[in-house]
Amino acid sequence: MHKYLHKYAEDIDLGWSGMVGSTGPSFDVGVVIPSYAEGAEVVGAVAHAVAIGAETGRGVLVVLVVNEPPGASAVVRQSNRETVSELARRYGTPTWDDGHSRYWEVTGVGGVLCVERTHRTVPIPKEEGVGRARKIGMDVLVGLWASKRLKTPWLWTTDADAILPDDYFVWGYDRPGVVALVYPFLHIPSDNEIVNRGTQAHEARLRYYVDGVRRAGSPYAFHTVGSTMAIHVNAYCAVRGVPCRSAGEDFYLLNKVAKVGRVETLDGEAIVLQSRWSDRAPFGTGAAVGKTTQDGQDPWEQPTYAPGCFDALRTGLQWAETALQQGDPSVPMVGLASDAQELVRQHMTPAMERALEERPDRRLKRFHEGFDGFRTLKLIHALRDKVFGTLPLNAVISD
């Protein structure tokens, strides 16, 4: 952890020098919310997070990272100014303000830290986007944990459009071997029926993919939605924090920590997400919904993976396990046509070859470290493009 803070963590001189060290406020739990052009409304999400912690007897630090790229539009800049102004309106004069960030103590229940990475301070490069913003906030929590001012070794992170359930902070305790928590989620309707239909279809597509990978027996069968996860501090430091990407940082972070330990999908109350389109990131839920609202196609008729893609993945994973047990990658792959077999072998063999260098009881783990969630997705895409094709979403969901 100290190596991470020394070599890989964000520079404390850019906005939270008042939050590190052995003195200052302490907290039971902490949650990070990146905020890009969210206006005054995001402050309601901040207040809600503090309140649900208080209801369960936990003092919460909410780290709100208000961010924009260099050259952001006047609309984005104004929206971010509204966020900061609303924080001041709601919480009054900051307990401290170092020019890059402000901290408000919320008496008896926690605190709010606003780290500002805008044109007024140091904007975040566009290509680093939400990944850098999320990393900034989570690194604050790592520093607090190292300073013994955060009592729970879990780093929660969510998004501005999320409504957190009452039991949100009760899950991060006594979970041996678990390195990440993934919360259930659902989208609530907006007043735009086109956006609602697009969101429902996109959520169904996400669930269809995860269910397919789960049925195939992959350990990477979990959702990778940035608003629904918590990471154990040791795993977070082991993988060097959040990837600094403008989108997909949640996918790549969970993909990395899954190699350190187990990612657990929880059974508690769902995080409720707003149905909305967005251009904040080049891909993801908001971008996908935006595309469906613009191209005019019924989102339920858009193509998705044919079920055969997941069947082939299952056959391939079963073949790999048998081959690793026997120490022989030439064992036959039963029940799969030659063209699909060729793709499966092509994508799995590099990981298998490295795994076979291990002792037998370590081989399967090593294989899944190599054939990870990203390579699983690449294989599914190859099977779709070259063998099984696509079907309309409503055809596979109705099955």
N, C-alpha and C positions, 0 to 999 in steps of 0.2 A: 504493500500500500504506500509506504513512504517513497519507494522507488517510483511508483506511478505519479505521486504528487510532485516529485522532484523533476521527473523527465517528461511526463506526458500531459499533466493537468494544465488547464488554462491559467494564464498569467493573472495572479491576484491583483496586480497593479491596475488591471483594467476593470475594476469595479466592485470588488467585495473584500478589500483589505480589512474592513471593519468586522468581517464575519469569521476571520481565522484567528488562531492562537488559543491559548488556554483560558482567556478571560472573555466575558461577554455572555450573552443569553444562551441557554441550553434548551433543547427541544426533544420531545419523545420521538417524533417522526418528521419527515420532510417530503415535500412533493414539488416537482418541477413542472412549470407550464410555459412552453414557448408561446410568444404572442407576436404575431405579425399582422398589422392592420386590423386588429380586433376591436378597436374603439373602446368606448366606456363599458360595453357589455361584459368584457372579460373580467372586470372587477367583481361582478356577481359570482363568477366561478371561483375566484380567489376567496371571497368571503364564505362561500359554501364549504370549501375545503377546510378552512379554519373551524367552521361551526361543527362539521361532522366529527372532527378530531375532538373538540371540546365535549361533544355529547357522549363520547366513549372515554373521557378522562385523559385524553392525550393532547399535549401541547404541540401544535403543528407549525412548522415553518413552511410557508409557501414561497417558492422562488419563481418569480415571474420574469422571464427574459424577453423584454421588448426589443424587437430587432427589425432591421431593414438592410437592404444592400446599398452600396454606394450608388448615388444617382437615383434613388427611389423617387417615385412620382409624388407630386404634391398631395394627392389623395392619401397615399400610404403614410406620408409624414404627418399629415393632419390627424389621421386615425390613431397613430401612435402617440401623438401629443394628447389626444383625448383620453387615452388609457392612463397616462401618467397624471393628468389633471384629475381624473376621477379617483385615482388612488389618494391623492392629496385631499380631495373633497371628502372622501369617506373616512380617512384615517387621520387627517389633520397634519400637523407639522411632523416631519420625520424625526425619529430618535437620533439618526445621524444621516448625513448626506456627504459623500466623498467626491461628488462631481460626476461619477459614472453610475452610481447606484444609490438607492435610498432604502432605509430600513425603518419600518414602523413596528413598534411593540404593540401587540393587541393584548391588553392587560388581562392576565389570568388564563389566556387560551393559546398564546403562541405569538407569531409574528409574520410579517410580510416583507420580503426583500425583493425590490424591483431592480434588476440589472438592466441598464439601458445600453443597447448596442445599436445606435442610430446615427444619423448624420450629426447629431449634437455631441456624440462621443466618438466611438469607433465602430462604424458599420461592419456588418458581416458580409464577406464576399458572396456574391449570388450563388456561386457553385457550392458553397458550404452550407448555406441556408439553415433549415430547421435542425440539421444534424449538429452544427456548431452551437446553435442556440440551446439545444437540449443538453449538449455536453457541458456548456458553461454552467448551467444550473446544477447538473448532477455532480460536477466537480466541486461546487460549493458544499454539497452534502458530504462528499468524501472528506473534504477538509475538516468539516465539523465532526465527523465520526473519528477521524484521526486525532482531533483535539479533545475527544471525550465530551463533546457538547451535543452530540446526537446519540440518543440512547438505543436506537434500533438500527441494525446493520442492513436495512433495506432502503433502496433508493426508489421512491415512487416517481413516476412521470405520467402526465396525461396531457390533454389539449384543451384549448379554450372553449370548445363546443361540447365538452363532456360534462354530464351531470353525474357526480359520484354517488354511489349508494352509501347508506348509513354504515354498512359494515366494511367500508373500504380499507380502513387501517387496521382491522383486527386479524388479517391473514398472515402478516409477516413475522411469525414467531414459530420457533421449534419445528422446523421443516428440514430434517437431516437430508443432505444430498441434493436439495433443491436450490437452484441458482437463479431462477427467474419465475415470476408469477404472471400468468396471463388471465385477465378477468373476462368473464362473459360480457357481451355487449349487445345492444340492439339500437336501431335508429327509430326516432319518433318522427311523425309526419310534420312537415312544414305547411305553410298556406299555399304552396305551389305544387299542384298535382303532378306536373311533369318532373319536377325535382324528386318528389316522393317516389314516383314509379322508377326513376333511374336509380335512386338510392336502394330501394328494395331489391332491385335486380342485381345491383353490385354486391350487396350483402349476401344474397343467395349464391352468387358466383364464388365469393370468398369461402362460404361454408361448404360449397360443393367441392372445392379444391382440397380444403383441409380434411373433409370427410374421406375423400378419395385416397389421400396420402395416408390417413389413419388406417383405412381398411387394408392398404398395401403393407402395413406393418412398419412404416418408417418412424423413427424417433423424432422426426421433424414435423410431426402433425400437430401444429399449433398455429393460431392466428398471430400475425405480426402487425398489429395496429398500435401505433405509438401512444395512443390515449388509454391503452388498456394493460400496461405492463409495469412491473416492479423488478428490479435487479438487485441481487445481493452484492454488497460492497466488494467482497473479495473477488467474485467473478467479474464484476465490472472493471476492477483494476487489472485483473489478469489478462483481459482482452483489450486493454488500453482505451477504455471508454467508448463513447458513442462515435461512430464514424461520421466525419464532417462532410455530409452530403446534403444536397438540396432536396432529396426525397429518398425513401427507402432506407433511411438510417435505422428504423425500427426493425426491418427485416434482417439487415446485416448484423445489427447488435445481437438480436436473439439467435441468429445463426451461429455467431461466435460463442456466446455463453453456453449454448447447448452442448458444446464440446468439452466444457468444464464440468458440467453436472446436468441435472435434470430440470427441464422446463415444465412446470406444473400448470395445467389449466384448471382454474378454480370452479367451484360449483355454487358460489354465493350469488348475491344479487347482481344484476347486470349493471354495467355502466351504460348510461343512456346518452346517445350521441344525436346531435341535431342533423336532420336531413338538409344538406346544402351543397351547392356546387362551389368550387373554389379554384382560383388560379395561383394559390400560394405555393404549390409544388407542381413539378412537371408531370408527376403521376401519383396515384393513390386514389382514395375514395373521392375527394372533392373534384379532382381532375377527371376521373372516370365519369362522374355524374355530369360534369360540365360538358363532356364530349357527347353524351347521349342527348342532352337537351339541345345541343347545337346541330347535330346531324339529322334529327327528325326521325330516326329509326326507333321502332319499339325496342326498348332495352331487353325485354324478355325474349326477343327473337334474334338477338345478337349471338354470334357463334362462341362456343366454349369447347373445352376438351371433350372428345368422345370418351365414354367409359373405358374403352379398350386401353387407353393410355395408362390408367391406374391398374387395370388388370395386369398389364405387362410389367409395370413397376413391382407389383406384388410377386409375380413369377421371378423377376430378376433378383429381388431381395431374398427370396427363398433359395434360389440357386446360389447366391453369394454366401449365405450362411452355411449351406451344405458344403460348398467348395472350401470354405475356411475351416470347417470342422475336419474335413478330410485332408486338408493341405494340398488340394489338387484343383486348380482352376479349369481343368479340362473336363470336369464332370458335366454330364449332359444337362441342358436346360429344357425341361419337359413342358409341353403344352403351349408353346409359343412359336409362331411362324418364323421362318428364317430371317425375313427382313427386320422384324421386331427384335429377334435374338441378336442380330448384328449390332443394332443400336444399343441394346442393353449392355452387351459385352464391351462395346466401345466406350461407353460412359462409366461403367463400373470397374473395368479392369485396372486402371491406374491405382485406384484406392485399394483394390484387392491385392495387387502386387506388393504395395507397401505394407499392408496388413499381414501378409504371409511372412514378413521378416520378423514378426513378433512371436512370442511364445503363444501356444494355442489359446490360453485363457484370456489373452489380450487382443486377439485378432479381430473379433467382431467390433469391439469398441474402436479400435484403430481404423477399421473399414468405414465406420459411420463418421469418424472425424474427417476422412477424406471424401467420402460420398455424402456430402452434407446437404443442407436444405437448398442451397444455391444450385448444386449439381443435380439434385433431384428435379428442380424446376427446369433446368436445361434439358434433362432427359425427357421430361413430360412434353416440352416444346418440340423436341426432335421427333418423338413418337407421333405427336399431333401433325407435324408438318410433312412427315415422310411415310407414315403408315396408316394411322387411324382417322385423320381428319378431324372435323368439328361437327357439332350438332347445335341447333338453337338451344339457348339456355332453358326455355320452357319445356323442351323435350326431355332433357336430362333431369330436371328438377321434378317433373311429374312422375318420373320413374321411381 
